[in-house]
């Protein structure tokens, strides 16, 4: 059994339709737990069984969403990089997803051919092993309430084990993208076939297909009925390059790419990471083809001394490769400062602030100490949006020396040199 990564997708809309057996000290906890010791990278592991207690082989296990272990969430639940991780169970139904962010808890999606899908609450990977029971999926569903499909590659070969996720739908009354209540994800069988049940009022459903070794694909408004929809999943394009600093290769450096087009209804995979080798080389395979991307060094998780600033480029057509050549790293910059709460008032426990950079896709969350101080390193010289997720406070615009960008909870800052004393003044949220 080996860990695979894929395009991250929304899964918060899934409903719990199978039972969970809690083993040992495992709990589907919503409460905060102790912080993970430094250096520990936890794993989610366990076994998937059927209604008779037998292990289910080749069940798919996906990280669906995440939430901070302590404090308030600052990003969409499915935007965390660990939400791209998945694996399959072995012949005994066992699974393990390793090297997870120790600051997060995770919602996990389980799918298997012929079984009803199941998604957990947010679980703490430190609390032990899971035993997940998947019940048999309903059979003999009416055709008018069923979407049937066949997944093949560009050579017509069936694709097994692909995740098929609902990402929008249409009824007689409305058309929307995103959360789809009453429809759950499914997985393709060894012949590439899948079945998805729809509520009676649905005229069609948007599907997002993620398959190991392929770029994935989005398909708009697949209609229920007797017809089996043939869906071709492209292999995608490849991008390579070299990262250097002062003429020498930069090894073991994290590099990410992300699509520029992020409109609803498009096949958007969010940020994908690679690590440079000893020669500074990096490569990205199976990228959705023929569209603009940006490449950059992500900050969140492990700031580095040398960084690649955000650069735009075009990904070639399916099956083709683009060599970006030699890219030059630069020293990262430091940002530190203090949040100034109103006199006599305190910041909430586990306070954080976030930095957003566009068009890069980077989840930068900074811990704020009880004294209001924060810091980070490894920032590229770019423009960032500083956001404060406090309900109790808003920015004091009379004392803030930077331009507001959206209401009174965020502002823009252009970082061109290290900043050691950024003051962020707050005032109480006005009463409504």
C-alpha positions in Angstrom: 0.0 0.0 0.0 1.4 3.4 -0.9 0.3 7.0 -0.5 -0.8 8.9 -3.5 -1.5 12.6 -4.0 -4.2 14.1 -6.3 -6.1 17.3 -7.0 -7.8 18.5 -3.9 -11.6 18.7 -4.1 -14.6 19.8 -2.0 -16.1 17.1 0.1 -17.8 18.9 3.0 -21.2 18.2 1.3 -21.0 14.5 1.9 -23.4 12.9 4.4 -22.7 10.1 6.8 -24.4 7.0 5.5 -22.4 4.2 7.1 -21.5 3.3 10.6 -18.2 3.8 12.4 -16.8 1.3 15.0 -14.5 3.2 17.4 -11.6 1.1 18.6 -9.4 1.7 21.6 -9.0 5.4 22.4 -10.1 6.6 19.0 -12.9 9.2 19.0 -14.4 11.4 16.4 -13.5 14.4 18.5 -14.6 17.9 18.0 -13.0 19.3 21.1 -9.5 20.7 21.1 -6.7 18.3 22.1 -3.1 18.8 23.3 -0.7 20.2 20.8 1.5 17.7 19.0 5.1 17.4 20.2 7.6 19.2 18.0 8.7 17.2 14.9 5.9 14.7 15.0 4.1 14.1 11.7 1.0 12.1 12.6 -0.7 9.4 10.5 -4.4 8.3 10.0 -4.5 4.6 9.9 -7.0 1.7 10.5 -9.0 -0.9 8.7 -12.1 -0.8 6.5 -14.6 -3.7 6.9 -17.9 -4.9 5.4 -21.1 -5.6 7.3 -19.8 -9.1 8.1 -16.6 -7.8 9.6 -14.3 -8.8 6.7 -11.6 -6.4 5.5 -12.4 -4.6 2.2 -9.5 -4.6 -0.2 -9.0 -1.6 -2.6 -11.3 0.7 -0.7 -10.3 4.3 -1.4 -9.4 6.5 1.6 -9.3 10.3 1.0 -8.6 13.3 3.2 -11.7 15.3 2.6 -11.4 18.5 4.7 -9.3 19.7 7.6 -9.7 22.1 10.6 -7.2 23.6 13.0 -6.4 21.5 16.1 -6.8 24.7 18.2 -8.2 28.1 17.3 -10.5 29.2 14.5 -10.2 28.0 10.9 -9.0 30.7 8.5 -9.2 28.9 5.2 -11.8 26.8 3.3 -11.9 23.3 4.9 -10.8 21.6 1.7 -8.0 24.1 0.8 -5.3 22.5 3.0 -2.6 20.6 1.2 -3.2 17.4 3.1 -6.6 17.3 1.5 -4.9 16.1 -1.6 -3.7 12.9 0.1 -5.3 9.5 -0.4 -4.5 5.8 -0.4 -6.1 2.4 -0.9 -6.6 -0.4 1.6 -4.5 -3.5 1.3 -5.9 -7.1 0.9 -6.8 -7.1 4.6 -8.6 -3.8 4.5 -5.8 -1.9 6.3 -4.7 1.7 5.3 -2.4 4.4 6.5 -2.0 8.1 5.4 1.2 9.5 6.8 3.1 12.8 7.2 0.1 14.9 8.1 0.1 18.4 9.3 0.3 18.2 13.1 -1.7 21.3 13.6 -4.9 19.9 12.0 -7.7 17.4 12.5 -9.2 15.7 9.4 -12.4 14.6 7.9 -11.9 11.3 6.0 -13.9 10.0 3.0 -14.2 6.2 2.5 -15.5 4.7 -0.8 -15.5 1.2 -2.2 -17.1 -0.5 -5.2 -20.6 -1.7 -4.2 -20.5 0.0 -0.8 -22.2 3.1 0.5 -19.7 6.0 0.9 -18.8 7.2 4.4 -17.3 10.5 5.6 -16.1 10.9 9.3 -16.3 13.9 11.5 -13.0 15.7 12.0 -10.8 13.1 13.7 -7.5 13.5 15.6 -4.9 11.2 14.1 -3.1 11.1 17.5 -5.9 9.1 19.2 -5.3 5.7 17.6 -6.6 3.5 14.8 -9.9 3.6 13.1 -12.2 0.8 12.2 -14.7 1.9 9.5 -17.6 -0.3 8.4 -19.1 0.2 4.9 -22.5 -1.1 4.3 -23.7 -2.4 1.0 -24.9 0.3 -1.5 -28.5 0.1 -2.6 -29.1 -1.9 -5.8 -31.8 -1.8 -8.5 -32.1 2.0 -8.3 -34.5 3.5 -10.8 -32.7 4.7 -14.0 -34.2 8.1 -13.7 -32.5 8.6 -10.3 -29.2 7.1 -11.4 -26.1 8.4 -13.2 -24.0 5.7 -14.8 -20.6 6.2 -16.3 -17.5 4.6 -17.9 -14.1 6.2 -17.2 -11.4 5.6 -19.9 -8.1 7.1 -20.8 -7.3 8.6 -24.2 -6.5 5.1 -25.5 -9.8 3.8 -24.4 -8.4 1.8 -21.4 -10.8 1.7 -18.4 -9.6 3.5 -15.3 -10.0 1.7 -12.0 -10.2 3.4 -8.6 -11.0 6.9 -9.7 -13.0 9.1 -7.3 -16.1 10.6 -8.8 -17.3 13.6 -6.8 -20.4 15.8 -7.2 -19.5 19.5 -7.7 -22.7 21.1 -8.7 -26.2 20.2 -10.0 -29.4 21.3 -11.7 -33.0 20.9 -10.8 -36.1 22.4 -12.5 -35.8 25.3 -10.0 -32.1 26.2 -9.9 -28.6 25.7 -11.2 -25.6 25.8 -8.8 -22.0 24.8 -8.2 -20.4 23.5 -5.0 -22.2 21.8 -2.2 -24.6 19.1 -3.4 -26.8 17.8 -0.6 -28.2 14.3 -1.0 -25.5 13.1 -3.5 -22.3 11.3 -2.4 -19.0 10.5 -4.0 -18.4 7.1 -5.6 -15.5 5.2 -7.1 -15.0 3.4 -10.4 -14.7 -0.4 -10.5 -12.1 -2.6 -12.3 -13.9 -2.0 -15.6 -13.9 1.8 -15.1 -17.7 1.9 -14.4 -19.4 3.9 -11.6 -23.0 4.4 -10.4 -24.2 7.5 -8.6 -27.7 7.9 -7.1 -29.5 11.3 -7.4 -32.5 12.7 -5.7 -35.7 12.6 -7.7 -35.7 16.3 -8.5 -32.2 16.3 -10.1 -31.9 16.8 -13.9 -28.1 16.5 -13.9 -25.0 16.6 -11.7 -21.6 18.2 -12.3 -18.8 15.6 -11.8 -15.2 16.0 -10.8 -13.0 12.9 -11.6 -9.7 12.4 -9.9 -7.6 9.3 -10.9 -4.1 8.3 -10.1 -1.7 9.0 -13.0 -4.2 11.4 -14.8 -4.9 15.1 -14.8 -8.6 14.5 -13.9 -11.5 16.1 -15.6 -14.7 18.1 -14.8 -17.9 17.1 -16.6 -20.9 19.4 -16.6 -24.5 18.2 -16.0 -24.3 14.5 -16.4 -28.0 13.4 -16.7 -29.5 10.3 -15.0 -31.1 7.6 -17.1 -30.4 4.4 -19.0 -27.4 5.8 -20.9 -23.9 5.0 -19.7 -21.8 8.2 -20.1 -18.3 7.6 -21.5 -15.9 10.0 -19.8 -12.4 10.4 -21.2 -9.8 11.3 -18.5 -6.7 13.0 -20.0 -3.2 12.2 -18.9 -2.3 15.9 -18.6 0.9 17.8 -19.3 4.4 17.8 -17.7 6.5 20.7 -16.5 10.1 20.5 -15.5 12.8 23.0 -14.5 15.8 23.8 -12.3 16.1 26.1 -9.3 19.4 27.8 -8.6 20.9 30.4 -6.4 24.1 32.3 -7.4 24.7 29.6 -10.0 24.4 26.7 -7.7 21.5 24.2 -7.5 19.0 24.6 -4.6 18.2 21.1 -3.3 15.3 19.9 -1.2 13.3 23.0 -1.8 9.5 23.0 -2.0 8.1 24.4 -5.2 4.4 24.7 -6.1 2.3 25.4 -9.2 -1.4 26.4 -9.4 -3.8 27.2 -12.1 -4.7 30.9 -12.7 -8.2 30.1 -13.9 -10.2 29.2 -10.8 -13.8 29.8 -12.0 -16.6 27.6 -10.9 -17.3 24.7 -13.2 -13.7 24.4 -14.2 -11.4 21.5 -13.3 -9.3 23.3 -10.7 -6.7 21.3 -8.8 -5.4 24.0 -6.5 -1.7 24.0 -5.6 0.5 21.0 -6.3 3.9 20.6 -4.7 7.2 19.2 -5.7 10.6 18.9 -4.0 13.8 19.8 -5.9 16.5 17.0 -6.1 20.2 17.3 -5.5 20.7 19.1 -8.8 17.9 21.6 -8.1 15.6 19.9 -10.6 11.8 19.7 -10.2 8.9 18.2 -12.2 5.2 18.2 -12.1 3.2 15.5 -13.9 -0.4 15.2 -14.9 -1.3 18.9 -14.8 -4.6 20.0 -16.5 -3.3 21.1 -19.8 -3.2 24.2 -22.1 -3.8 26.9 -19.6 -1.9 29.5 -17.5 -0.3 28.6 -14.2 2.0 30.3 -11.6 5.0 28.7 -9.9 6.2 29.8 -6.5 7.7 28.8 -3.2 4.9 28.1 -0.6 5.5 29.6 2.8 2.9 27.8 4.9 4.3 24.8 6.8 8.0 25.3 6.5 9.4 28.7 5.5 12.8 28.5 3.8 15.8 30.9 3.5 15.7 30.8 -0.3 12.5 31.3 -2.2 11.1 31.5 -5.8 8.9 34.5 -6.3 5.6 34.0 -8.1 6.0 33.7 -11.9 3.4 33.0 -14.6 3.8 30.5 -17.4 1.7 28.4 -19.8 1.3 24.6 -19.5 1.3 22.9 -22.9 -1.3 20.5 -24.4 -2.0 17.0 -23.1 0.9 14.6 -23.4 3.4 17.4 -23.9 6.2 18.7 -21.7 7.4 22.3 -21.0 10.9 23.0 -19.7 10.9 26.2 -17.7 14.7 26.2 -17.8 16.7 27.7 -14.9 14.8 29.7 -12.3 16.6 31.9 -9.8 15.9 31.8 -6.1 16.2 34.8 -3.9 16.6 35.3 -0.1 13.3 35.2 1.7 12.2 38.1 3.8 11.1 38.3 7.4 7.8 39.8 8.6 7.3 40.5 12.3 5.1 42.8 14.3 2.4 43.2 16.9 -1.3 43.3 17.0 -2.4 46.2 19.3 -5.6 45.3 21.0 -7.7 48.1 22.6 -6.7 49.0 26.1 -8.2 46.7 28.7 -9.2 44.0 26.1 -7.4 40.8 25.1 -7.1 38.8 21.9 -9.0 35.5 21.8 -7.0 32.3 22.8 -4.9 30.8 20.0 -5.2 33.9 17.9 -3.9 33.9 14.3 -3.7 36.1 11.3 -3.3 35.1 7.7 -1.4 36.4 4.7 -2.9 35.9 1.2 -1.0 36.2 -2.0 -2.5 36.3 -5.5 -2.2 34.7 -8.0 -0.2 32.2 -5.9 -2.2 29.8 -3.7 -0.6 29.7 -0.3 -2.2 29.1 3.1 -0.1 31.3 5.3 -1.3 31.3 8.9 0.7 33.1 11.6 0.4 32.4 15.3 -0.2 35.4 17.5 1.2 35.3 21.0 -0.6 36.5 24.2 1.3 39.8 23.8 0.0 40.2 20.2 3.4 39.5 18.6 3.8 37.4 15.4 6.5 36.6 12.9 7.4 34.6 9.9 10.3 34.2 7.4 10.7 33.0 3.8 8.4 35.6 2.2 9.0 36.5 -1.4 9.0 40.3 -2.2 5.4 40.5 -3.2 2.1 42.1 -2.2 0.2 40.3 0.5 -3.3 40.7 2.0 -3.3 40.6 5.8 -6.5 39.2 7.2 -7.8 39.2 10.8 -10.5 36.6 11.6 -11.6 38.2 14.9 -15.3 38.7 15.6 -14.5 40.8 18.6 -12.3 43.4 16.8 -11.9 45.2 13.5 -9.0 47.3 12.2 -8.5 50.8 13.6 -8.5 52.6 10.3 -7.5 55.9 11.8 -4.2 54.4 13.1 -3.5 51.9 10.3 -1.0 53.2 7.7 -1.8 50.7 5.0 -4.6 50.6 2.4 -7.8 48.7 3.3 -8.8 46.1 0.7 -12.2 44.7 1.9 -14.1 46.2 4.7 -12.3 46.7 8.0 -10.7 43.3 8.6 -8.0 43.2 5.9 -5.4 45.4 4.3 -2.7 45.2 1.7 1.1 45.4 2.2 3.9 45.4 -0.3 7.0 43.6 1.2 10.2 44.6 -0.4 12.6 44.4 2.6 12.4 42.8 6.0 9.8 44.3 8.3 10.4 43.8 12.1 7.8 46.1 13.6 4.5 46.0 11.7 1.8 47.5 14.0 -1.7 46.3 13.4 -4.1 48.5 15.6 -7.5 47.1 16.5 -10.7 48.6 17.9 -13.9 46.8 19.2 -16.4 45.7 16.6 -19.1 48.3 16.4 -22.4 47.3 17.8 -25.1 46.6 15.2 
